[in-house]
């Protein structure tokens, strides 16, 4: 856990400044190793894989409407009215 502190500290900074609650990893190794690290250093920050997010976002022609994502969790509606605060970019 101590070796992962620099990454966890960077996530904490972004979490505090931008109210982030999710981390996306492109690498399978990071996807496997970051959840316990986030649970220890940054409770409340979820770790997702990039391919998982793309899979959830895909809408195929003729597909039935989905109510669950790839993890079999309830689908969350997108909030288009949420805007980035000025100066946070």
Beta strands, then each sheet from edge to edge (+ up, - down):
strand 1: 22-25
strand 2: 46-49
sheet 1: 1+ 2+
end
